[in-house]
């Protein structure tokens, strides 16, 4: 019996190693081939809004400069390792510094940083400041004046405001300027936001319980939703029919992974029809509640 056990031990260990290897490969495969795992690969996603495109282009500029710097530094390192290897130079040269070289690479590094800072500030306004809606966008009235100094607004003040409210564990969207004051009767939706194409949409981002984070990568940078505060971002999506997907980017509790978000882009006419339909549905529900209340009062149950 002992001989049989001894003979089986190597085979059992081999099976275990194969199972571990298979599990590891399966895990790596599920991560690599997951939806969006290679979205734009090394660069941010873009294409849904002009501010996302500006973020993507700025990232690429800095990335390419960093690659060049990395290549030069690593090239100089490997050249030095080969040129001055011990086999060829058994007696190491005693070098106490090269002032001209040290000043040169210090000035070069400073110039690179200055150039990158200049490019960043040049692109920052296009990332932060929303443009006017296009002529083919939704017809908007003059924007409502607010006391917020950091709320983005296009030059002509015409914008569509959608309030984004994070809750454990769902996003609520309220449509219209009155959403800041929680005006009763405004159209709203959950999980999926509907927005018109070629229209400047300003998002007023809030939370009711814990900190969440709104992020649709193709529509721009992420913004935290903090209870008691209003954070803002914007997008202007040109493509009708696109659906952009994102997820809460802040660990907000046990069901954080289920807190997904979608933005569906429709034509201005389709958006207006959808908004009118939402209003009618709300009014119908309110009328039904009023009738029920009246009935309960007449029956003495309320």
Backbone as CSV, one residue per row, in Angstrom:
resi,resn,N_x,N_y,N_z,CA_x,CA_y,CA_z,C_x,C_y,C_z
1,UNK,0.833,-1.208,0.000,0.000,0.000,0.000,0.862,1.250,0.000
2,UNK,1.941,1.214,0.800,2.839,2.368,0.833,3.501,2.588,-0.520
3,UNK,3.808,1.476,-1.183,4.433,1.608,-2.503,3.457,2.236,-3.504
4,UNK,2.192,1.828,-3.386,1.178,2.388,-4.297,1.027,3.893,-4.056
5,UNK,0.982,4.293,-2.770,0.853,5.708,-2.442,2.053,6.498,-2.948
6,UNK,3.225,5.933,-2.764,4.441,6.604,-3.225,4.443,6.768,-4.737
7,UNK,3.888,5.752,-5.423,3.844,5.831,-6.880,2.832,6.865,-7.365
8,UNK,1.758,7.052,-6.586,0.706,7.994,-6.986,1.045,9.450,-6.670
9,UNK,1.951,9.671,-5.719,2.253,11.046,-5.308,2.733,11.923,-6.456
10,UNK,3.706,11.485,-7.297,4.145,12.344,-8.411,3.009,12.665,-9.374
11,UNK,2.134,11.672,-9.650,1.026,11.907,-10.580,0.028,12.896,-9.977
12,UNK,-0.252,12.767,-8.671,-1.169,13.697,-8.009,-0.614,15.118,-8.030
13,UNK,0.675,15.255,-7.755,1.304,16.584,-7.785,1.248,17.183,-9.184
14,UNK,1.433,16.327,-10.205,1.371,16.810,-11.593,-0.030,17.298,-11.933
15,UNK,-1.057,16.572,-11.494,-2.448,16.973,-11.745,-2.742,18.311,-11.067
16,UNK,-2.254,18.462,-9.847,-2.477,19.724,-9.124,-1.826,20.890,-9.850
17,UNK,-0.601,20.677,-10.321,0.079,21.749,-11.057,-0.690,22.117,-12.323
18,UNK,-1.219,21.106,-13.009,-1.988,21.388,-14.229,-3.265,22.154,-13.913
19,UNK,-3.927,21.772,-12.824,-5.157,22.474,-12.439,-4.870,23.931,-12.076
20,UNK,-3.784,24.144,-11.332,-3.411,25.516,-10.963,-3.078,26.335,-12.209
21,UNK,-2.318,25.721,-13.139,-1.959,26.412,-14.381,-3.202,26.736,-15.208
22,UNK,-4.150,25.782,-15.279,-5.383,26.012,-16.033,-6.216,27.119,-15.401
23,UNK,-6.290,27.113,-14.061,-7.039,28.159,-13.357,-6.406,29.525,-13.585
24,UNK,-5.078,29.568,-13.540,-4.371,30.831,-13.771,-4.606,31.345,-15.184
25,UNK,-4.511,30.455,-16.170,-4.741,30.858,-17.557,-6.179,31.319,-17.775
26,UNK,-7.127,30.630,-17.133,-8.537,31.020,-17.258,-8.774,32.409,-16.671
27,UNK,-8.168,32.667,-15.518,-8.320,33.974,-14.878,-7.719,35.077,-15.734
28,UNK,-6.510,34.842,-16.240,-5.861,35.840,-17.099,-6.683,36.064,-18.369
29,UNK,-7.188,34.984,-18.948,-8.001,35.115,-20.164,-9.273,35.896,-19.932
30,UNK,-9.946,35.664,-18.791,-11.184,36.391,-18.501,-10.931,37.878,-18.300
31,UNK,-9.744,38.214,-17.781,-9.409,39.628,-17.601,-9.007,40.277,-18.921
32,UNK,-8.203,39.559,-19.712,-7.700,40.128,-20.963,-8.813,40.301,-21.990
33,UNK,-9.689,39.288,-22.075,-10.717,39.315,-23.116,-12.058,39.841,-22.614
34,UNK,-12.075,40.441,-21.425,-13.304,41.061,-20.933,-13.667,42.253,-21.801
35,UNK,-14.970,42.581,-21.834,-15.438,43.706,-22.630,-14.736,44.989,-22.193
36,UNK,-14.112,45.661,-23.151,-13.449,46.923,-22.850,-12.058,46.798,-22.282
37,UNK,-11.543,45.562,-22.169,-10.218,45.394,-21.568,-9.137,46.078,-22.391
38,UNK,-9.324,46.072,-23.725,-8.347,46.710,-24.601,-8.901,47.979,-25.240
39,UNK,-9.876,48.609,-24.551,-10.453,49.847,-25.083,-9.364,50.908,-25.197
40,UNK,-9.013,51.237,-26.440,-7.944,52.184,-26.726,-6.612,51.765,-26.120
41,UNK,-6.525,50.606,-25.573,-5.323,49.952,-25.056,-4.527,50.842,-24.111
42,UNK,-3.558,51.631,-24.635,-2.690,52.413,-23.748,-3.155,53.852,-23.563
43,UNK,-4.204,54.257,-24.230,-4.646,55.643,-24.165,-6.108,55.709,-23.730
44,UNK,-6.578,56.869,-23.261,-7.970,56.990,-22.822,-8.949,56.781,-23.972
45,UNK,-10.152,56.353,-23.636,-11.197,56.237,-24.640,-11.641,57.631,-25.077
46,UNK,-12.098,57.730,-26.311,-12.520,59.026,-26.841,-13.523,58.784,-27.958
47,UNK,-13.935,59.865,-28.614,-14.840,59.746,-29.745,-16.270,60.096,-29.442
48,UNK,-16.632,60.213,-28.153,-18.015,60.513,-27.805,-18.288,61.977,-27.608
49,UNK,-17.247,62.760,-27.292,-17.427,64.184,-27.023,-16.098,64.886,-27.240
50,UNK,-16.157,66.176,-27.558,-14.930,66.911,-27.876,-14.003,67.024,-26.676
51,UNK,-14.534,67.116,-25.454,-13.641,67.190,-24.293,-12.914,65.864,-24.067
52,UNK,-13.574,64.736,-24.347,-12.902,63.438,-24.273,-11.797,63.347,-25.317
53,UNK,-12.052,63.900,-26.513,-11.021,63.901,-27.561,-9.813,64.729,-27.145
54,UNK,-10.047,65.871,-26.495,-8.945,66.721,-26.041,-8.130,66.037,-24.942
55,UNK,-8.822,65.350,-24.032,-8.128,64.595,-22.987,-7.251,63.513,-23.628
56,UNK,-7.803,62.816,-24.608,-7.077,61.757,-25.295,-5.849,62.310,-26.020
57,UNK,-5.992,63.425,-26.740,-4.859,63.985,-27.489,-3.775,64.501,-26.547
58,UNK,-4.169,65.136,-25.426,-3.183,65.603,-24.449,-2.428,64.426,-23.843
59,UNK,-3.155,63.370,-23.521,-2.515,62.169,-22.968,-1.495,61.608,-23.944
60,UNK,-1.865,61.569,-25.241,-0.962,61.004,-26.245,0.295,61.855,-26.412
61,UNK,0.132,63.181,-26.378,1.306,64.055,-26.498,2.295,63.769,-25.368
62,UNK,1.777,63.716,-24.141,2.650,63.454,-22.987,3.244,62.046,-23.077
63,UNK,2.431,61.078,-23.523,2.915,59.706,-23.658,4.055,59.615,-24.666
64,UNK,3.906,60.273,-25.827,4.942,60.188,-26.855,6.233,60.856,-26.405
65,UNK,6.111,61.984,-25.720,7.304,62.645,-25.187,7.985,61.734,-24.167
66,UNK,7.179,61.109,-23.307,7.737,60.205,-22.293,8.436,59.015,-22.944
67,UNK,7.871,58.507,-24.044,8.500,57.371,-24.738,9.855,57.781,-25.309
68,UNK,9.925,58.981,-25.897,11.194,59.457,-26.449,12.236,59.611,-25.341
69,UNK,11.838,60.236,-24.225,12.757,60.409,-23.097,13.226,59.052,-22.580
70,UNK,12.273,58.118,-22.436,12.613,56.775,-21.964,13.608,56.096,-22.910
71,UNK,13.356,56.208,-24.229,14.238,55.575,-25.209,15.647,56.173,-25.155
72,UNK,15.739,57.507,-25.013,17.055,58.161,-24.963,17.815,57.746,-23.705
73,UNK,17.125,57.769,-22.571,17.786,57.425,-21.303,18.225,55.964,-21.298
74,UNK,17.304,55.067,-21.687,17.654,53.643,-21.686,18.714,53.340,-22.751
75,UNK,18.649,54.049,-23.887,19.676,53.865,-24.910,21.044,54.264,-24.413
76,UNK,21.100,55.419,-23.712,22.378,55.861,-23.146,22.883,54.875,-22.090
77,UNK,21.960,54.315,-21.316,22.334,53.350,-20.286,22.944,52.092,-20.901
78,UNK,22.258,51.505,-21.894,22.767,50.275,-22.501,24.050,50.531,-23.302
79,UNK,24.134,51.709,-23.931,25.370,52.062,-24.633,26.537,52.122,-23.655
80,UNK,26.298,52.737,-22.491,27.359,52.851,-21.483,27.749,51.479,-20.947
81,UNK,26.733,50.629,-20.723,27.028,49.284,-20.226,27.879,48.496,-21.220
82,UNK,27.612,48.672,-22.508,28.371,47.952,-23.523,29.740,48.599,-23.768
83,UNK,29.734,49.930,-23.878,30.963,50.653,-24.205,32.012,50.520,-23.110
84,UNK,31.565,50.585,-21.875,32.517,50.606,-20.756,32.404,49.339,-19.909
85,UNK,32.133,48.201,-20.549,32.018,46.948,-19.818,33.368,46.549,-19.233
86,UNK,33.328,45.775,-18.178,34.531,45.430,-17.422,35.541,44.644,-18.260
87,UNK,35.071,43.784,-19.170,35.991,42.990,-19.974,36.877,43.885,-20.849
88,UNK,36.277,44.971,-21.334,37.036,45.863,-22.201,37.808,46.914,-21.413
89,UNK,37.284,47.270,-20.265,37.937,48.290,-19.432,38.092,47.746,-18.017
90,UNK,39.070,46.930,-17.768,39.221,46.320,-16.435,39.498,47.342,-15.352
91,UNK,40.131,48.442,-15.702,40.393,49.495,-14.712,39.394,50.627,-14.920
92,UNK,38.464,50.739,-13.976,37.406,51.743,-14.108,37.985,53.149,-14.071
93,UNK,37.474,54.011,-14.970,37.920,55.412,-14.993,37.325,56.159,-13.807
94,UNK,38.139,56.947,-13.152,37.695,57.729,-12.006,37.188,59.085,-12.500
95,UNK,35.846,59.181,-12.630,35.229,60.405,-13.141,34.544,61.128,-11.992
96,UNK,34.823,62.413,-11.853,34.267,63.188,-10.742,33.173,64.148,-11.191
97,UNK,32.656,63.958,-12.412,31.553,64.794,-12.868,31.928,65.610,-14.087
98,UNK,30.901,65.956,-14.829,31.058,66.786,-16.014,30.049,67.923,-15.895
99,UNK,30.536,69.080,-15.497,29.648,70.210,-15.221,28.826,70.593,-16.438
100,UNK,29.440,70.644,-17.603,28.716,71.038,-18.816,27.594,70.052,-19.136
101,UNK,27.880,68.739,-18.994,26.872,67.724,-19.268,25.724,67.798,-18.259
102,UNK,26.064,67.996,-16.995,25.038,68.042,-15.953,24.126,69.262,-16.132
103,UNK,24.712,70.396,-16.483,23.894,71.592,-16.731,23.016,71.390,-17.964
104,UNK,23.554,70.742,-18.992,22.804,70.527,-20.226,21.577,69.660,-19.993
105,UNK,21.754,68.510,-19.285,20.573,67.663,-19.131,19.582,68.250,-18.124
106,UNK,20.052,69.087,-17.202,19.116,69.758,-16.299,18.266,70.777,-17.071
107,UNK,18.918,71.559,-17.936,18.184,72.532,-18.751,17.246,71.817,-19.720
108,UNK,17.716,70.705,-20.314,16.872,69.950,-21.240,15.616,69.420,-20.561
109,UNK,15.760,68.850,-19.361,14.601,68.337,-18.621,13.631,69.463,-18.271
110,UNK,14.184,70.626,-17.865,13.330,71.766,-17.527,12.552,72.254,-18.747
111,UNK,13.206,72.284,-19.905,12.529,72.721,-21.131,11.398,71.768,-21.519
112,UNK,11.638,70.482,-21.344,10.585,69.507,-21.640,9.367,69.751,-20.756
113,UNK,9.608,69.984,-19.463,8.504,70.243,-18.537,7.771,71.535,-18.893
114,UNK,8.510,72.552,-19.296,7.884,73.823,-19.683,6.994,73.623,-20.904
115,UNK,7.499,72.876,-21.902,6.710,72.617,-23.106,5.440,71.840,-22.771
116,UNK,5.570,70.805,-21.954,4.402,70.013,-21.569,3.393,70.854,-20.795
117,UNK,3.886,71.730,-19.906,2.982,72.602,-19.155,2.257,73.564,-20.091
118,UNK,2.968,74.111,-21.074,2.357,75.039,-22.029,1.271,74.340,-22.849
119,UNK,1.558,73.127,-23.309,0.572,72.368,-24.085,-0.645,72.039,-23.227
120,UNK,-0.400,71.659,-21.986,-1.500,71.325,-21.070,-2.421,72.515,-20.861
121,UNK,-1.839,73.683,-20.559,-2.665,74.866,-20.334,-3.366,75.306,-21.617
122,UNK,-2.741,75.069,-22.768,-3.376,75.428,-24.036,-4.612,74.568,-24.291
123,UNK,-4.585,73.309,-23.868,-5.701,72.400,-24.096,-6.712,72.404,-22.954
124,UNK,-6.344,72.986,-21.820,-7.197,72.898,-20.636,-8.553,73.562,-20.845
125,UNK,-8.562,74.703,-21.539,-9.831,75.403,-21.744,-10.791,74.569,-22.586
126,UNK,-10.271,73.845,-23.590,-11.138,73.011,-24.425,-11.684,71.815,-23.656
127,UNK,-11.009,71.432,-22.568,-11.481,70.332,-21.727,-12.504,70.828,-20.713
128,UNK,-12.269,72.000,-20.142,-13.128,72.505,-19.077,-14.321,73.302,-19.588
129,UNK,-14.128,74.091,-20.650,-15.161,75.031,-21.093,-15.973,74.431,-22.233
130,UNK,-17.277,74.290,-22.052,-18.097,73.705,-23.117,-18.331,74.692,-24.256
131,UNK,-18.430,74.200,-25.491,-18.733,75.067,-26.634,-20.242,75.262,-26.766
132,UNK,-20.646,76.115,-27.687,-22.062,76.274,-27.991,-22.592,75.008,-28.655
133,UNK,-23.894,74.793,-28.521,-24.523,73.695,-29.249,-24.467,73.977,-30.745
134,UNK,-24.473,72.917,-31.531,-24.469,73.071,-32.985,-25.849,73.501,-33.473
135,UNK,-25.888,74.007,-34.705,-27.167,74.436,-35.279,-28.146,73.273,-35.387
136,UNK,-27.622,72.046,-35.533,-28.478,70.862,-35.647,-28.862,70.281,-34.293
137,UNK,-28.422,70.912,-33.190,-28.725,70.427,-31.860,-30.108,70.850,-31.397
138,UNK,-30.413,70.537,-30.151,-31.708,70.879,-29.568,-31.823,72.382,-29.400
139,UNK,-32.983,72.949,-29.759,-33.218,74.385,-29.591,-33.335,74.686,-28.102
140,UNK,-32.432,75.524,-27.587,-32.371,75.805,-26.155,-32.612,77.279,-25.895
141,UNK,-33.265,77.565,-24.772,-33.440,78.945,-24.343,-32.184,79.404,-23.626
142,UNK,-32.117,80.692,-23.323,-30.981,81.217,-22.575,-30.867,80.498,-21.245
143,UNK,-29.665,80.145,-20.856,-29.461,79.395,-19.628,-29.927,80.143,-18.398
144,UNK,-30.354,79.389,-17.378,-30.792,79.981,-16.128,-29.572,80.417,-15.320
145,UNK,-29.597,81.629,-14.822,-28.470,82.117,-14.023,-28.420,81.381,-12.692
146,UNK,-27.232,81.001,-12.281,-27.058,80.310,-11.010,-25.983,81.008,-10.194
147,UNK,-25.956,80.670,-8.919,-24.966,81.284,-8.030,-23.649,80.529,-8.046
148,UNK,-23.596,79.402,-8.768,-22.381,78.601,-8.795,-21.347,79.249,-9.696
149,UNK,-20.131,79.372,-9.165,-19.050,79.983,-9.941,-18.293,78.965,-10.773
150,UNK,-18.486,77.673,-10.474,-17.706,76.658,-11.185,-18.556,75.835,-12.155
151,UNK,-19.817,76.161,-12.309,-20.646,75.435,-13.266,-20.277,75.840,-14.680
152,UNK,-19.916,74.887,-15.529,-19.516,75.244,-16.901,-20.699,75.760,-17.700
153,UNK,-20.417,76.692,-18.595,-21.470,77.252,-19.424,-20.874,77.651,-20.768
154,UNK,-21.563,77.380,-21.879,-21.055,77.791,-23.192,-21.093,79.305,-23.338
155,UNK,-20.395,79.844,-24.320,-20.340,81.306,-24.484,-21.708,81.969,-24.599
156,UNK,-22.662,81.325,-25.277,-23.978,81.949,-25.422,-24.935,81.622,-24.284
157,UNK,-24.471,80.837,-23.307,-25.292,80.526,-22.134,-26.390,79.502,-22.369
158,UNK,-26.510,78.981,-23.587,-27.573,78.032,-23.890,-27.069,76.603,-23.704
159,UNK,-27.686,75.894,-22.784,-27.226,74.545,-22.449,-28.397,73.732,-21.937
160,UNK,-28.249,72.425,-22.019,-29.223,71.511,-21.442,-28.626,70.963,-20.146
161,UNK,-29.332,71.161,-19.039,-28.836,70.693,-17.745,-29.525,69.386,-17.370
162,UNK,-28.732,68.401,-17.026,-29.239,67.128,-16.528,-28.580,66.865,-15.178
163,UNK,-29.391,66.648,-14.163,-28.854,66.348,-12.833,-28.617,64.846,-12.711
164,UNK,-27.415,64.488,-12.311,-27.022,63.092,-12.122,-26.899,62.845,-10.619
165,UNK,-27.722,61.962,-10.092,-27.736,61.687,-8.653,-27.317,60.251,-8.399
166,UNK,-26.252,60.081,-7.633,-25.779,58.749,-7.290,-26.430,58.243,-6.021
167,UNK,-26.940,57.037,-6.066,-27.548,56.394,-4.906,-27.047,54.960,-4.839
168,UNK,-27.035,54.388,-3.664,-26.666,52.988,-3.561,-27.858,52.127,-4.025
169,UNK,-27.788,51.491,-5.225,-26.638,51.442,-6.144,-27.193,51.680,-7.543
170,UNK,-27.557,52.916,-7.835,-28.170,53.244,-9.109,-27.981,54.728,-9.385
171,UNK,-27.987,55.087,-10.677,-27.918,56.490,-11.083,-29.306,56.960,-11.479
172,UNK,-29.663,58.156,-11.001,-30.934,58.795,-11.394,-30.605,60.055,-12.185
173,UNK,-31.365,60.279,-13.261,-31.155,61.441,-14.116,-32.428,62.280,-14.134
174,UNK,-32.308,63.547,-13.782,-33.432,64.475,-13.796,-33.153,65.536,-14.849
175,UNK,-34.130,65.801,-15.708,-33.909,66.619,-16.899,-34.522,68.010,-16.730
176,UNK,-33.677,69.042,-16.932,-34.170,70.414,-16.895,-33.459,71.257,-15.858
177,UNK,-33.449,72.584,-16.065,-32.740,73.472,-15.147,-33.286,73.417,-13.728
178,UNK,-34.564,73.082,-13.582,-35.155,73.034,-12.243,-34.667,71.884,-11.402
179,UNK,-33.858,70.972,-11.970,-33.418,69.811,-11.195,-32.529,70.213,-10.033
180,UNK,-31.900,71.402,-10.109,-31.043,71.854,-9.005,-31.851,72.083,-7.733
181,UNK,-33.112,72.447,-7.916,-33.977,72.723,-6.761,-34.965,71.586,-6.520
182,UNK,-34.719,70.447,-7.183,-35.592,69.273,-7.053,-37.044,69.617,-7.373
183,UNK,-37.225,70.390,-8.460,-38.564,70.807,-8.856,-39.450,69.586,-9.107
184,UNK,-40.672,69.640,-8.568,-41.589,68.501,-8.673,-42.103,68.384,-10.098
185,UNK,-42.212,67.148,-10.603,-42.799,66.916,-11.908,-41.833,66.902,-13.061
186,UNK,-40.546,67.109,-12.806,-39.576,67.077,-13.902,-39.397,65.650,-14.420
187,UNK,-39.151,65.472,-15.724,-38.893,64.135,-16.262,-37.623,63.548,-15.645
188,UNK,-37.609,62.243,-15.480,-36.434,61.582,-14.919,-36.342,60.164,-15.466
189,UNK,-35.171,59.561,-15.284,-34.962,58.169,-15.663,-33.894,57.581,-14.766
190,UNK,-33.780,56.263,-14.784,-32.774,55.559,-14.003,-31.878,54.745,-14.938
191,UNK,-30.616,54.621,-14.545,-29.593,53.810,-15.224,-29.219,54.352,-16.600
192,UNK,-30.184,54.608,-17.473,-29.871,55.099,-18.822,-30.277,56.559,-18.974
193,UNK,-29.301,57.389,-19.336,-29.575,58.792,-19.637,-29.847,58.920,-21.132
194,UNK,-30.829,59.720,-21.474,-31.124,60.027,-22.867,-30.711,61.474,-23.112
195,UNK,-29.912,61.711,-24.163,-29.401,63.049,-24.441,-29.451,63.329,-25.930
196,UNK,-29.704,64.582,-26.326,-29.753,64.936,-27.751,-28.362,65.134,-28.339
197,UNK,-28.215,64.786,-29.596,-26.939,64.939,-30.288,-26.660,66.407,-30.595
198,UNK,-25.371,66.720,-30.718,-24.903,68.059,-31.110,-25.410,69.155,-30.184
199,UNK,-25.656,68.792,-28.935,-26.171,69.736,-27.939,-25.243,69.749,-26.733
200,UNK,-24.943,70.940,-26.244,-24.094,71.048,-25.057,-24.894,70.639,-23.828
201,UNK,-24.488,69.535,-23.214,-25.174,68.987,-22.043,-24.279,69.189,-20.823
202,UNK,-24.766,69.924,-19.839,-24.041,70.142,-18.591,-24.624,69.222,-17.528
203,UNK,-23.767,68.474,-16.862,-24.198,67.535,-15.826,-23.942,68.110,-14.447
204,UNK,-24.986,68.176,-13.640,-24.886,68.584,-12.233,-24.868,67.292,-11.419
205,UNK,-23.715,66.943,-10.866,-23.500,65.624,-10.265,-23.586,65.711,-8.744
206,UNK,-24.438,64.884,-8.157,-24.691,64.898,-6.717,-24.757,63.468,-6.198
207,UNK,-24.888,63.320,-4.881,-25.094,62.005,-4.264,-25.997,62.189,-3.046
208,UNK,-26.711,61.142,-2.706,-27.636,61.219,-1.572,-27.160,60.450,-0.345
209,UNK,-26.139,59.610,-0.492,-25.749,58.766,0.645,-24.245,58.742,0.871
210,UNK,-23.500,58.121,-0.032,-22.040,58.033,0.093,-21.413,58.615,-1.172
211,UNK,-20.088,58.650,-1.228,-19.401,59.180,-2.405,-19.456,58.156,-3.538
212,UNK,-19.941,58.606,-4.677,-19.910,57.837,-5.908,-19.011,58.574,-6.894
213,UNK,-18.822,58.035,-8.087,-18.011,58.713,-9.098,-18.589,58.435,-10.480
214,UNK,-18.985,59.500,-11.159,-19.580,59.402,-12.489,-18.463,59.353,-13.533
215,UNK,-18.485,58.307,-14.382,-17.456,58.217,-15.411,-17.967,57.427,-16.599
216,UNK,-18.161,58.125,-17.711,-18.383,57.509,-19.013,-17.129,57.829,-19.821
217,UNK,-16.168,56.921,-19.938,-14.856,57.246,-20.512,-14.895,57.947,-21.864
218,UNK,-15.786,57.526,-22.764,-15.824,58.130,-24.094,-16.400,59.540,-24.096
219,UNK,-16.983,59.974,-22.970,-17.592,61.299,-22.906,-16.777,62.281,-22.071
220,UNK,-15.623,61.877,-21.558,-14.788,62.814,-20.812,-14.320,62.253,-19.488
221,UNK,-13.714,63.128,-18.687,-13.149,62.699,-17.411,-14.208,62.408,-16.374
222,UNK,-13.811,61.730,-15.310,-14.761,61.362,-14.263,-14.893,62.471,-13.231
223,UNK,-16.044,62.496,-12.573,-16.335,63.473,-11.529,-16.966,62.757,-10.340
224,UNK,-16.512,63.112,-9.137,-17.075,62.500,-7.938,-18.453,63.075,-7.630
225,UNK,-19.329,62.213,-7.137,-20.637,62.624,-6.636,-20.568,62.572,-5.116
226,UNK,-20.565,63.743,-4.487,-20.338,63.852,-3.042,-21.599,64.393,-2.375
227,UNK,-22.102,63.741,-1.316,-23.290,64.248,-0.635,-23.081,65.686,-0.140
228,UNK,-24.039,66.549,-0.435,-23.972,67.935,0.015,-23.236,68.873,-0.918
229,UNK,-22.662,68.356,-2.009,-21.899,69.191,-2.940,-22.406,68.981,-4.362
230,UNK,-22.110,69.967,-5.208,-22.441,69.879,-6.627,-21.148,69.933,-7.430
231,UNK,-20.881,68.891,-8.188,-19.765,68.886,-9.132,-20.328,68.896,-10.547
232,UNK,-19.538,69.430,-11.470,-20.059,69.619,-12.820,-19.094,69.058,-13.864
233,UNK,-19.679,68.595,-14.948,-18.928,68.257,-16.145,-19.861,68.451,-17.329
234,UNK,-19.381,68.186,-18.532,-20.210,68.416,-19.710,-19.795,67.475,-20.829
235,UNK,-20.653,67.343,-21.814,-20.294,66.639,-23.044,-21.154,67.179,-24.190
236,UNK,-20.675,66.938,-25.395,-21.405,67.306,-26.612,-21.176,66.182,-27.611
237,UNK,-22.151,65.276,-27.699,-22.003,64.061,-28.489,-22.559,64.278,-29.896
238,UNK,-21.777,64.002,-30.937,-22.225,64.276,-32.307,-22.948,63.118,-32.992
239,UNK,-22.868,61.898,-32.462,-23.327,60.720,-33.199,-24.661,60.209,-32.652
240,UNK,-25.697,60.299,-33.491,-27.011,59.771,-33.123,-26.970,58.245,-33.132
241,UNK,-27.609,57.641,-32.145,-27.688,56.188,-32.084,-26.621,55.521,-31.245
242,UNK,-25.625,56.277,-30.817,-24.555,55.697,-29.995,-25.039,55.505,-28.551
243,UNK,-24.546,54.451,-27.917,-24.786,54.215,-26.487,-23.439,54.099,-25.812
244,UNK,-23.162,54.990,-24.878,-21.882,55.017,-24.183,-22.079,54.434,-22.780
245,UNK,-21.158,53.561,-22.409,-21.302,52.787,-21.170,-20.199,53.147,-20.191
246,UNK,-20.558,53.222,-18.936,-19.589,53.473,-17.872,-20.061,52.839,-16.577
247,UNK,-19.375,53.185,-15.504,-19.700,52.583,-14.223,-19.211,53.495,-13.108
248,UNK,-19.845,53.407,-11.956,-19.366,54.151,-10.790,-17.899,53.792,-10.553
249,UNK,-17.058,54.825,-10.467,-15.616,54.607,-10.347,-15.125,54.792,-8.920
250,UNK,-16.027,54.796,-7.955,-15.660,54.928,-6.540,-16.301,53.782,-5.784
251,UNK,-15.501,53.041,-5.016,-16.042,51.919,-4.255,-17.076,52.447,-3.257
252,UNK,-18.348,52.156,-3.523,-19.427,52.790,-2.751,-20.227,51.809,-1.912
253,UNK,-19.811,50.545,-1.866,-20.536,49.587,-1.039,-20.545,48.210,-1.672
254,UNK,-21.308,47.309,-1.091,-21.248,45.894,-1.468,-21.743,45.644,-2.892
255,UNK,-22.653,46.472,-3.409,-23.157,46.282,-4.771,-22.590,47.309,-5.741
256,UNK,-21.411,47.805,-5.441,-20.753,48.794,-6.296,-20.615,48.305,-7.739
257,UNK,-20.309,47.027,-7.920,-20.082,46.488,-9.265,-21.336,46.543,-10.124
258,UNK,-22.515,46.618,-9.497,-23.764,46.651,-10.261,-24.178,48.070,-10.648
259,UNK,-23.438,49.088,-10.213,-23.844,50.476,-10.442,-23.312,50.965,-11.789
260,UNK,-23.930,50.452,-12.835,-23.527,50.813,-14.187,-24.266,52.063,-14.652
261,UNK,-23.777,52.644,-15.750,-24.398,53.844,-16.310,-24.358,53.761,-17.824
262,UNK,-25.392,54.290,-18.469,-25.441,54.343,-19.928,-25.952,55.721,-20.352
263,UNK,-25.414,56.192,-21.472,-25.898,57.430,-22.080,-26.267,57.100,-23.520
264,UNK,-27.543,57.287,-23.859,-28.026,57.001,-25.216,-28.235,58.325,-25.948
265,UNK,-27.603,58.455,-27.091,-27.674,59.687,-27.873,-28.742,59.539,-28.952
266,UNK,-29.676,60.477,-28.974,-30.759,60.459,-29.950,-30.795,61.806,-30.679
267,UNK,-31.594,61.888,-31.708,-31.744,63.152,-32.419,-32.512,64.146,-31.538
268,UNK,-32.349,65.452,-31.767,-33.100,66.428,-30.971,-34.607,66.192,-31.008
269,UNK,-35.153,65.822,-32.185,-36.592,65.563,-32.282,-36.996,64.355,-31.438
270,UNK,-36.181,63.291,-31.493,-36.479,62.094,-30.696,-36.357,62.394,-29.205
271,UNK,-35.384,63.231,-28.837,-35.236,63.606,-27.429,-36.461,64.362,-26.938
272,UNK,-36.931,65.334,-27.732,-38.089,66.117,-27.326,-39.326,65.232,-27.195
273,UNK,-39.470,64.272,-28.121,-40.597,63.351,-28.048,-40.498,62.472,-26.806
274,UNK,-39.286,62.033,-26.491,-39.095,61.191,-25.290,-39.409,61.981,-24.026
275,UNK,-38.946,63.237,-23.954,-39.212,64.081,-22.788,-40.716,64.308,-22.627
276,UNK,-41.403,64.584,-23.740,-42.855,64.789,-23.676,-43.555,63.531,-23.192
277,UNK,-43.085,62.367,-23.655,-43.666,61.109,-23.202,-43.458,60.893,-21.706
278,UNK,-42.254,61.237,-21.193,-41.986,61.105,-19.761,-42.904,62.024,-18.954
279,UNK,-43.106,63.240,-19.451,-43.997,64.178,-18.752,-45.426,63.631,-18.706
280,UNK,-45.887,63.100,-19.825,-47.246,62.552,-19.851,-47.383,61.376,-18.896
281,UNK,-46.352,60.536,-18.828,-46.398,59.387,-17.918,-46.466,59.850,-16.467
282,UNK,-45.690,60.887,-16.129,-45.705,61.414,-14.761,-47.071,62.005,-14.441
283,UNK,-47.618,62.782,-15.390,-48.923,63.385,-15.169,-50.014,62.333,-15.022
284,UNK,-49.935,61.252,-15.828,-50.922,60.184,-15.722,-50.831,59.491,-14.372
285,UNK,-49.596,59.255,-13.914,-49.413,58.618,-12.603,-49.923,59.516,-11.483
286,UNK,-49.661,60.832,-11.585,-50.148,61.766,-10.573,-51.679,61.792,-10.548
287,UNK,-52.292,61.784,-11.736,-53.761,61.794,-11.800,-54.345,60.539,-11.173
288,UNK,-53.683,59.401,-11.418,-54.155,58.147,-10.840,-54.068,58.182,-9.312
289,UNK,-52.955,58.743,-8.808,-52.794,58.854,-7.359,-53.847,59.788,-6.769
290,UNK,-54.141,60.893,-7.459,-55.152,61.829,-6.978,-56.531,61.176,-6.929
291,UNK,-56.846,60.398,-7.955,-58.142,59.707,-7.950,-58.231,58.706,-6.803
292,UNK,-57.130,57.987,-6.580,-57.113,57.021,-5.484,-57.256,57.727,-4.143
293,UNK,-56.573,58.882,-3.994,-56.674,59.644,-2.742,-58.119,60.114,-2.522
294,UNK,-58.741,60.610,-3.593,-60.127,61.073,-3.474,-61.057,59.944,-3.098
295,UNK,-60.853,58.767,-3.706,-61.669,57.615,-3.398,-61.506,57.177,-1.931
296,UNK,-60.246,57.169,-1.477,-59.994,56.773,-0.081,-60.594,57.763,0.892
297,UNK,-60.544,59.048,0.552,-61.139,60.067,1.424,-62.643,59.928,1.477
298,UNK,-63.259,59.648,0.322,-64.733,59.495,0.301,-65.163,58.245,1.053
299,UNK,-64.302,57.219,1.073,-64.635,55.999,1.808,-64.287,56.097,3.279
300,UNK,-63.640,57.207,3.683,-63.255,57.393,5.077,-62.025,56.623,5.477
301,UNK,-61.260,56.142,4.509,-60.054,55.387,4.812,-58.817,56.251,4.864
302,UNK,-58.956,57.556,4.651,-57.789,58.432,4.666,-58.126,59.730,5.366
